[in-house]
Amino acid sequence: MEKPAIAGGNPQRSTPIYYGKQYIDEDDIKAVCDVLRSDYITCGPLIGKLEEKICKVTGAKYAVCVSNGTAALHIAAMAAGFKPGDEVIVSCITFAASANCIRYCGATPVFADIDPLTLNIDADRIESLITPKTKGIVAVDFAGQPVDNDRIRDICKRHNLVFIEDAAHAMGSTYKGKGVGSLADMTCFSFHPVKTVTCGEGGCVTTNDEDTYKHLLRLRSHGITRDQSQMNNPSDDPWYNEMVELGFNYRLTDFQAAMLMSQLDKLPKFIQRRNEIASCYEEAFKDEEVVKTQKITDDVTLGRHLYTIEIDTDKLTVGRREFFDALNAENIHCQVHYLPVYMHSYYEKLGYKKGLCPNGEKYYERALSLPLFYTMTDSDVKDVISGVKKLTHWFKRDK
C-alpha cells in the first residue's frame, strides 16, 4: 500500500493543482483590446449584443447583464418585490449570496434542506415551509445540475410565488431539453473566474416577462429610465432622463462584455471537457465505498461548474479536515462547497440554529470539491483520482 505524503511518502504530484482555474486565450485578449481602443469602454453597445447572445444560449426572451452574480440576485429579488415581512425559501447549501439577496430586501430567508442524492433543494420540503408570508423561492442549481423545475414551478403557481433560479453554476445546462435561463420567472448567472465562462466578474438575469425585463434594466442603472412611458413627468427634451425608483450602479463594462462574448463562443468545448473529466471521476469512484458522488437525474444535461464528492469518514480513521490536509500534501488542492448558509455567524445572530437542515449539515461535514477546469490534462485527472484513492485506502478502518 502506497504511503501518503502526509505520512512520509512521496506526493502524488510535484506541482500543485487547484479546484478551479479560468482559461483565457488570445481571442479573449484581442476582444478586450479592441474595445479598449474603441470609443466605448463602459456600459456601451456591446452590452446589448452580449445580452442577445445569452438569450440564444439559454433560450430566454430577455437578458440583463450586471457587474456580478450577487448583483444579479439582488435586482432579481427586488424585481420580485420581496420586502420586510416576507419570507423566501432558499436552499441551505449554496454560496451566501443566494440568501443575502433576500436580506438585502429586508425579507426573511427560510432555509430548505437538500436532497442527499442530487444535493439540490428538496422539492418535497418546499411545500411544508410555505406560510401566508411566503413570497418566493430561490432554488440553486448545485454544481450545474438544474433543480426540479417542473415541480417547483407547479408549487409557485399554486401558491402565487416568484420562482428565482440561481444558476450561477449552470450556464449551458438544460432541463428536459430546455435551456436553464428560460424556465423560471427569473434566472441568475455568475461569470466569476472559476465558473465555466468568465469576464473577470459579471452576472446576468434572464426572464421571459417584458415588464420584469424593463424593471431589471432600471434597477441596474440607478432606477433611471429614458422611456417616457415609464416616467411620472415625461419630457421630449433629448437630454432628459428620470429616476423613477431607487436603483443601483450594477452595470457591466463593454470590455467585459467583449471578453464574455468570446468566452461564450467556447462554451460548448468548455462543457464537453468538464463533462469528460467528470465522467472519469464517476468511473473511478463508482466502486469506492468511502466515496459518494452526486446523483445526476436523467432529464438534465450539465454545464458543470463543480465536481463534489462526499468522504464517508465513518469508514476512515481520520475526519474530513485531516483528509483535506492529506490531499494538500499530495499537491491536490480541493475546496469545500458549502457551509450551510444559516451556520455563518451573521445568520446565527439572527437566530438561525444548527440542526435546521440535517441533510445539508451531513453533506457539509463530508464534502470536498475536486479539481475541475477546462485545461486539466488526462494526467492531471489521473493524479487526482490516484491521490484520492491512495488516501481512502491508507486511512480506511480495518484495512
Buried (B, 14 or more C-beta within 10 A) or exposed (E): EEEBBBEEBEBBBEEEBEBBBBBBEEEBEEBBEEBEEBEBBEBBEBBEBBBEBBBEBBBBEBBBBBBBBBBBBBBBBBBBEBEEEBBBBBBBBBBBBBBBBBBBBEBBBBBBBBBBBBBBBBBEBBBEBBEEEBBBBBBBBBBBBBBBBEEBBEBBEEBEBBBBBBBBBBBBBBBEEEBBBBBBBBBBBBBBBBBBBBBBBBBBBBBBBEEBBBBBBBBBBBBBBEEEEBBEEEEEEEEEBBEBEEBBEBBBBBBBBBBBBBBBBBBEEBBEBBBEBBEBBBEBBEEBEBBBBBEBBEEBBBBBBBBBBBBBBEBBEBEBEBBBEBBBBBBBEBBBBBBBBBBBEEBEEEEBEEEBBEBBBBBBBBBBBBBBBBEBEEEBBEBBBBBBBBBBBBBBEEE
